[in-house]
């Protein structure tokens, strides 16, 4: 059996991945860590964390970006504009739900929202 790669080699390999591959790798690493070191959280906290970590659908985000590009170049039709507004409404509703779940978890843990966000290592996601 061959030698295991060093942590440094693993990090170098991860650094060379494109954005989508890296996100997939990262999610698999988080899952692997969770399997090796299962956290014993109360069900309510676990359920909230699952909801908080549920991402906005990538296909919808891609469509928003596409339609925003058309808007920027002034080639957006009225039908596409209505679709863009609908998608933006869905994204805003998703973000409101996420913040609500974060607030509920902060209350359970008796910390401020900012403290919870820091504890969870949540950074704003800027799509691009």
N, C-alpha and C positions, 0 to 999 in steps of 0.2 A: 504494500500500500504506500502511495506517495506521501510526501510531507504536506502538512496543512499550510495554506498560505498564511502569511503573517497579517496582523491587523493593518499594518501599513500598506501591504499589497492589496488587501481587500478595499481599503479606502481609496487607493489609487485607481483601482478598477471601477469603483462606484463613481469616482469623479469624472471618469471618461464616458459615462452613460449619457445619452440624450435625456431631455427633461422627462419624457413619458416613461422611458425605461427606468430612470432613477426613481420616479414616483412609485412605480410598480415594485421595484426592489425594496424601497423604504417600507412600503406597506407590508411586504412579506417579512421583512426583518422585525417589524413591530409585532406582527402576528407570531413569529417564531419566539420572540422574547416573552410574549404573553403566555405561550404554551409552556415555556420552560419555567417561568416564574408567575404562575397564575395569581392575580391579585384577588383578594377576597373583599369585594365591595358589596355593600348592600345593594339589593336588586334595583331599588329606585335610582341610586347613583349610576349603576351600570347601564340602566335603560336610558338615562339622560345622556351619558357619555356616548352611547351608540347614536342617539339622535343628533348630538352636537357634531359628531365626526362624519355624519352622512353628508356627502358633498352634493353640490348642485350638479345636475346631470351635464356631463361634458358636451353632449350633442346640442343641448339647449344653449350652453355657453358659446359653443362654436358658432351657432346660428346668430346669436347676439353680436358677436364680433364681425361676422360676415355682413350683417345688416348695418351695423355701425359704420363699416367701411363704405358701404353704398351711400349711407347718409352723408358721410364726410365728402364724398365725391359728387354729391347731389344727383345720384342716379337711383334713389329709392322711390319706388312707386307708392301710391296711397295704400294699397293692400299690404305691401311690405312694411310700411310705416306702422300700420295697425298691428301687424304681427310683432314688430319690434317692441311696441308699447306693451303688448300682452306679455311678451317674454320678460321685459324689464319688471313688470308688475309681479310676475312669478318669482323672479330673482329677489326682489325686495321682500316679498312674503316669506321666502326661504330664509333670508337674513333675519327678519323679525322673529321667526320661530326659533332660529338658532340662538339669538340673543336672549330670548325668553327662557330657553332651556339652560343657557349659561347662568342666567339670573336665579333660576330655581336651584341649580346645583350650588351656587354661591351661598344661597340661604341655608341649604342643608349642611354645607361645610362651615357655615358661620364665618365667611370671609367676604371681602369686597369683590365686586366683579373684576376689578383690575388685578387683585391678588390671585383670583382663580385663573384668569387668563395667563398670568405669569406662571402659576403652578403647572398649568397644562401645556405651556410652551406654545400657545396659540399666537400666531402672528397673522396680521391681515393678509389675505390672499389677493394678490393683484394678478389678474389674468393678463396674459399678453404673449 
